[in-house]
Amino acid sequence: MSFRKRNIGLSAGTDRTPASKLQSQPQRAVSSPPTTPGVRPSPDDGRPTTSTGSPSLDSLLAGHGGLPIGKTLLLEENGTTDFAGALLRYYAAEGVVQDQKVHVIGMPEQWGRTLPGLIGPAEAADDKSDKRKGERMKIAWRYERLGEFGAGVAGARGPSDQSLSSVDDGTAKPAFCHTFDLTKRLTHPSIGNITYIPLIPTKEPLLVSILKKLQTVIASSPPHIVHRIVIPSFLNPTLYPPEVSEPENVLPFLHSLRALASSPSSRITLMMTIPLSLFPRSSGLVRWMEILSDGVIELCPFPHSSDALSTSGAATSHEEPPQGMLKTHRLPVLHERGGGSDQNIGQDWAFTLSRRKFEIKPFSLPPAEGDQEAQNHGQADKMPKKEDLEF
């Protein structure tokens, strides 16, 4: 009976191929799979995800970092304002910059001329803001080259590090989200590729004809193209005829749009707005629209009588005061297949629309004006006493 050491692997045999043949065989280049501009895997479950054009809105969508391909987002807005329209313009402008197909329903070409102007990638804007914050926290210039304690030569922050960070290795990562300026207008070669579907009455129902036009345009495009469907002010009586708002017309249309978006042969995302002042959430029609949507977000602007409330909602005196509350009723969470988290549902969020940008941030109220104890405690935290300082 023979024994063999366990730590010695079995030999797979010798390769009898002559070395001359191995050298003569051409080496096949390993090609990476083609990537679609503006699409990246979700950090949560890896499904293809595209940006909405607003980094703060991307961070709310169930941990996907954007809107997953095949999902729809419904924006509800109270009052007569058009804050949701700004998010739609961000969404359409991001699609134009990423060379994606943008389909606008119910709006003329003038709507596409009001898209915000491009500033640059959102990652570059974040780096600049972080750099500005870092410059404020700098100490004496003579300590900059010392680096961190225990880091050795590698931790020195000399000019060599800056030159290494500026070297381009030829593998530049494409931008996923961009920053836009509402005071400017977008000029891009792909802006002429926007498809406008007018609300023209035909022999068949209006929503049926719109759906057929969308299916025709999407079917005629290459399969790798990403489509963005934009529906501003859905069911608004100033745009749509009265018979369109009937449930027997609206619900089959939304059900067909969801089936079209979730089709594996097409890559579609959709974002639409609806005025809650005309169609309240308590109605059965809006409830069914929310069920047929993957994400539902409500914008509640502050009334004019609560200017003091909106001003006090700013975290610091340098920030813009919020102009309303943002409620997340539903997010693209995929329970049946896994993926996504609903931790942002029910949280207090506020939105701010300045002259240049739209931003979503957490909402918190400072101490009340009559609460002197809380105010004094807050001031004490900001400015330490003289005897507490040690030199």
C-alpha distance (Angstrom), angle and dihedral (degrees) to the residues before:
residue distance angle dihedral
M1 . . .
S2 3.78 . .
F3 3.74 127.4 .
R4 3.81 130.0 -151.3
K5 3.73 130.6 -164.5
R6 3.78 112.5 -107.1
N7 3.78 95.4 -141.4
I8 3.81 93.6 62.8
G9 3.78 114.7 87.5
L10 3.77 123.9 -140.3
S11 3.76 115.9 -96.7
A12 3.77 115.2 -110.7
G13 3.79 91.3 -150.4
T14 3.74 131.2 -103.5
D15 3.75 121.9 -66.3
R16 3.78 106.4 -117.2
T17 3.81 94.8 -169.5
P18 3.79 109.4 118.4
A19 3.77 115.9 -111.7
S20 3.80 90.9 -126.0
K21 3.81 91.2 61.2
L22 3.78 91.6 48.5
Q23 3.77 90.9 53.5
S24 3.79 93.0 46.2
Q25 3.81 94.3 52.9
P26 3.81 110.8 97.1
Q27 3.77 115.9 -119.8
R28 3.77 113.9 -121.2
A29 3.75 115.0 -132.0
V30 3.78 113.6 -123.9
S31 3.78 104.9 -125.4
S32 3.77 119.8 -159.9
P33 3.80 117.6 -130.2
P34 3.79 113.8 -93.1
T35 3.79 114.5 -96.6
T36 3.77 125.7 -146.2
P37 3.82 115.5 -129.7
G38 3.77 112.3 -110.4
V39 3.83 94.8 17.2
R40 3.79 125.9 103.1
P41 3.82 135.1 159.1
S42 3.75 117.0 -86.2
P43 3.81 112.1 -105.7
D44 3.80 88.1 -137.1
D45 3.81 104.0 53.0
G46 3.82 106.7 -10.7
R47 3.80 99.1 -110.1
P48 3.85 116.4 145.0
T49 3.80 110.6 -86.3
T50 3.79 133.5 -176.5
S51 3.79 129.8 -163.0
T52 3.79 125.9 -105.4
G53 3.81 91.2 -144.1
S54 3.82 92.0 -107.4
P55 3.83 116.3 87.9
S56 3.80 92.2 -159.5
L57 3.82 91.1 53.9
D58 3.80 91.3 46.6
S59 3.79 90.2 56.7
L60 3.82 91.3 56.7
L61 3.80 98.0 54.2
A62 3.81 101.7 99.6
G63 3.79 96.2 -74.6
H64 3.81 94.7 -62.4
G65 3.81 92.7 114.7
G66 3.80 90.1 -130.5
L67 3.79 142.1 6.5
P68 3.83 112.5 -50.1
I69 3.79 117.2 -126.6
G70 3.80 110.9 -94.5
K71 3.82 95.5 27.0
T72 3.80 131.2 116.0
L73 3.80 129.2 -145.7
L74 3.82 124.6 -155.5
L75 3.82 118.2 -158.3
E76 3.80 115.7 -161.4
E77 3.79 121.3 -167.4
N78 3.79 132.2 -170.3
G79 3.78 122.9 -144.9
T80 3.77 129.9 12.7
T81 3.81 97.8 -61.4
D82 3.80 125.6 110.1
F83 3.80 104.7 -141.1
A84 3.80 90.1 131.2
G85 3.80 88.5 57.1
A86 3.81 89.0 63.5
L87 3.81 90.1 57.0
L88 3.80 89.8 50.1
R89 3.80 90.3 53.6
Y90 3.79 90.4 50.8
Y91 3.80 88.8 49.9
A92 3.81 93.3 49.9
A93 3.82 94.0 43.0
E94 3.82 91.1 52.7
G95 3.79 89.6 53.0
V96 3.79 91.7 50.8
V97 3.80 93.0 49.8
Q98 3.82 91.4 48.5
D99 3.85 91.1 50.8
Q100 3.78 91.8 -115.6
K101 3.80 125.8 145.8
V102 3.79 112.9 -97.5
H103 3.82 119.8 -163.8
V104 3.81 116.7 -167.7
I105 3.80 117.2 -165.6
G106 3.78 122.6 -154.4
M107 3.81 98.7 0.3
P108 3.83 130.4 101.5
E109 3.79 125.9 -125.7
Q110 3.80 89.3 -92.4
W111 3.81 87.9 73.8
G112 3.80 90.6 61.5
R113 3.79 91.3 52.5
T114 3.81 90.4 62.3
L115 3.80 95.5 61.3
P116 3.83 112.5 129.4
G117 3.78 119.2 -99.1
L118 3.78 122.1 -103.0
I119 3.82 119.1 -108.1
G120 3.80 101.5 172.1
P121 3.82 143.1 -85.4
A122 3.78 115.3 -27.1
E123 3.81 90.7 -130.3
A124 3.81 90.8 60.2
A125 3.81 90.7 50.1
D126 3.81 90.3 51.6
D127 3.80 90.9 49.8
K128 3.79 90.8 51.9
S129 3.79 92.4 50.3
D130 3.79 91.1 48.1
K131 3.80 90.1 48.7
R132 3.78 91.3 52.4
K133 3.78 90.7 50.5
G134 3.78 89.8 48.4
E135 3.79 92.2 51.8
R136 3.78 90.0 56.2
M137 3.81 90.1 54.7
K138 3.83 95.5 50.5
I139 3.78 119.4 125.8
A140 3.81 128.1 -156.2
W141 3.79 113.2 -28.4
R142 3.82 92.8 -124.9
Y143 3.83 90.8 65.5
E144 3.81 95.6 53.8
R145 3.80 94.3 85.7
L146 3.81 94.8 49.9
G147 3.80 95.2 74.6
E148 3.77 124.0 -165.1
F149 3.78 122.4 -26.9
G150 3.80 111.3 -89.4
A151 3.81 94.1 9.0
G152 3.82 93.5 111.9
V153 3.77 120.3 -162.5
A154 3.80 92.6 -27.0
G155 3.77 91.0 62.0
A156 3.80 95.3 56.4
R157 3.76 113.6 113.7
G158 3.76 100.8 -145.0
P159 3.78 132.2 142.3
S160 3.82 90.8 -86.4
D161 3.81 91.0 70.2
Q162 3.77 91.7 52.8
S163 3.79 91.8 51.4
L164 3.79 91.5 49.6
S165 3.79 92.0 52.3
S166 3.77 91.1 51.6
V167 3.80 94.9 53.9
D168 3.79 112.1 112.3
D169 3.80 112.2 -143.9
G170 3.80 93.6 -170.6
T171 3.81 94.4 -108.5
A172 3.77 100.0 98.3
K173 3.77 112.3 175.1
P174 3.81 112.8 -126.7
A175 3.77 116.6 -118.8
F176 3.79 116.4 -102.5
C177 3.81 97.6 -166.3
H178 3.78 131.9 19.5
T179 3.78 136.3 -153.9
F180 3.80 119.3 -120.1
D181 3.79 135.2 -166.3
L182 3.79 117.6 -138.9
T183 3.80 91.6 -156.6
K184 3.82 91.3 62.9
R185 3.79 133.5 59.5
L186 3.77 125.0 -121.7
T187 3.80 116.5 -110.5
H188 3.79 111.8 -175.9
P189 3.81 133.9 143.3
S190 3.82 90.9 -122.1
I191 3.80 94.8 54.0
G192 3.79 89.1 92.0
N193 3.81 90.4 60.4
I194 3.80 92.8 71.8
T195 3.80 111.2 119.7
Y196 3.80 115.8 -141.1
I197 3.80 116.8 -160.0
P198 3.82 108.4 -164.3
L199 3.78 124.8 -151.1
I200 3.79 96.7 -113.6
P201 3.83 116.1 160.3
T202 3.78 114.3 -122.1
K203 3.78 137.3 173.3
E204 3.78 91.3 -85.0
P205 3.82 125.0 55.2
L206 3.81 114.9 -69.1
L207 3.80 97.2 -121.0
V208 3.80 91.5 47.5
S209 3.80 91.5 54.3
I210 3.82 91.0 48.2
L211 3.79 90.6 51.6
K212 3.81 92.3 50.4
K213 3.80 91.8 50.7
L214 3.78 90.5 51.5
Q215 3.78 92.3 49.2
T216 3.80 91.3 49.4
V217 3.80 94.5 49.8
I218 3.80 94.2 45.4
A219 3.80 94.0 45.8
S220 3.82 91.6 52.5
S221 3.83 94.2 53.3
P222 3.84 125.7 83.8
P223 3.81 115.2 -87.1
H224 3.83 94.7 -117.8
I225 3.83 93.9 58.3
V226 3.81 116.3 106.5
H227 3.81 115.8 -137.5
R228 3.79 126.4 -153.5
I229 3.80 118.0 -161.7
V230 3.82 114.3 -158.4
I231 3.82 120.1 -168.2
P232 3.83 112.0 178.8
S233 3.84 119.9 -165.1
F234 3.78 95.8 -3.8
L235 3.84 113.7 -153.2
N236 3.81 92.0 6.8
P237 3.85 105.9 159.0
T238 3.80 90.6 -137.2
L239 3.81 89.4 62.6
Y240 3.81 107.6 23.8
P241 3.81 127.4 52.3
P242 3.83 116.2 -112.3
E243 3.81 96.0 -108.6
V244 3.81 91.4 60.9
S245 3.81 92.4 69.2
E246 3.79 92.3 63.6
P247 3.83 113.0 115.0
E248 3.81 92.6 -125.2
N249 3.82 88.2 61.5
V250 3.81 102.2 36.4
L251 3.79 101.6 45.0
P252 3.84 97.6 51.2
F253 3.81 88.6 47.5
L254 3.81 93.1 53.0
H255 3.79 91.4 43.2
S256 3.81 90.3 53.1
L257 3.81 91.5 47.4
R258 3.78 90.8 52.5
A259 3.80 91.0 49.0
L260 3.81 90.1 49.1
A261 3.80 92.1 49.6
S262 3.81 94.4 47.7
S263 3.80 93.0 49.3
P264 3.83 110.1 120.4
S265 3.81 91.7 -139.9
S266 3.83 94.0 60.4
R267 3.79 133.1 54.4
I268 3.79 106.7 -144.8
T269 3.79 137.8 156.3
L270 3.79 124.8 -177.5
M271 3.78 135.6 -160.4
M272 3.80 124.4 -178.4
T273 3.81 137.9 168.9
I274 3.79 131.6 -145.7
P275 3.84 129.4 -172.2
L276 3.80 110.9 -120.8
S277 3.79 91.5 -163.4
L278 3.82 87.6 71.5
F279 3.80 98.9 30.3
P280 3.84 110.1 30.9
R281 3.78 122.5 -157.3
S282 3.79 90.7 -116.9
S283 3.81 90.8 69.6
G284 3.77 119.7 95.1
L285 3.80 92.5 -127.4
V286 3.81 94.1 60.6
R287 3.80 91.3 43.7
W288 3.79 90.4 56.3
M289 3.80 90.3 46.2
E290 3.79 88.9 55.5
I291 3.80 91.0 49.8
L292 3.81 90.6 52.1
S293 3.83 91.4 50.3
D294 3.80 125.1 79.7
G295 3.80 94.1 -146.2
V296 3.82 131.0 26.4
I297 3.82 122.3 -170.2
E298 3.80 124.8 175.7
L299 3.81 124.8 -155.1
C300 3.80 115.7 -154.1
P301 3.83 110.7 -174.0
F302 3.78 118.2 -154.6
P303 3.82 114.9 -108.3
H304 3.78 119.9 -117.4
S305 3.81 90.9 -106.3
S306 3.82 91.5 64.2
D307 3.79 99.2 59.2
A308 3.79 89.6 124.9
L309 3.81 89.9 54.6
S310 3.78 93.1 50.9
T311 3.79 92.2 46.8
S312 3.78 92.6 50.8
G313 3.81 91.4 51.3
A314 3.79 92.3 73.7
A315 3.78 113.5 106.6
T316 3.81 93.6 -143.0
S317 3.76 136.4 9.6
H318 3.83 90.5 -107.8
E319 3.82 94.5 58.2
E320 3.77 125.8 86.4
P321 3.83 112.9 -105.0
P322 3.81 114.3 -112.3
Q323 3.76 118.1 -102.3
G324 3.78 98.7 -156.7
M325 3.77 149.0 -17.0
L326 3.80 124.8 -85.7
K327 3.80 119.8 -149.1
T328 3.80 124.2 -166.5
H329 3.80 108.5 -151.1
R330 3.77 97.0 167.0
L331 3.80 136.3 7.8
P332 3.84 132.1 -166.3
V333 3.81 93.1 -92.8
L334 3.81 112.5 158.0
H335 3.77 106.0 -153.3
E336 3.79 97.6 166.8
R337 3.81 93.5 55.9
G338 3.77 99.8 22.2
G339 3.76 127.4 -114.0
G340 3.76 135.6 109.1
S341 3.78 132.5 47.3
D342 3.79 131.1 -126.6
Q343 3.78 97.4 -147.8
N344 3.83 91.9 121.3
I345 3.81 92.8 58.4
G346 3.79 110.6 106.4
Q347 3.81 95.0 13.7
D348 3.80 121.9 131.5
W349 3.80 108.7 -106.8
A350 3.79 130.3 168.5
F351 3.79 131.3 -164.1
T352 3.77 130.6 -145.8
L353 3.79 125.2 -161.5
S354 3.78 110.0 -167.8
R355 3.77 128.1 172.0
R356 3.78 91.3 -85.3
K357 3.80 111.1 27.2
F358 3.80 148.7 14.7
E359 3.80 115.1 -128.2
I360 3.81 135.1 -179.8
K361 3.80 118.8 -154.7
P362 3.82 138.7 158.0
F363 3.78 115.5 -77.5
S364 3.79 122.0 -133.1
L365 3.78 132.5 162.0
P366 3.83 123.2 -134.7
P367 3.82 120.4 -130.8
A368 3.78 115.7 -65.8
E369 3.78 118.5 -96.2
G370 3.80 92.7 -115.0
D371 3.80 94.1 51.2
Q372 3.81 98.9 91.4
E373 3.80 93.7 169.3
A374 3.81 93.6 57.5
Q375 3.79 92.0 44.7
N376 3.79 92.9 49.8
H377 3.79 89.9 47.4
G378 3.80 90.6 51.3
Q379 3.79 92.2 50.1
A380 3.76 90.5 48.3
D381 3.80 90.3 54.5
K382 3.78 91.7 51.8
M383 3.83 97.9 49.2
P384 3.83 118.8 33.9
K385 3.75 120.2 -146.6
K386 3.78 121.4 -98.9
E387 3.80 95.1 -117.2
D388 3.84 90.4 54.1
L389 3.78 92.6 61.3
E390 3.79 115.3 96.4
F391 3.81 125.0 -162.6
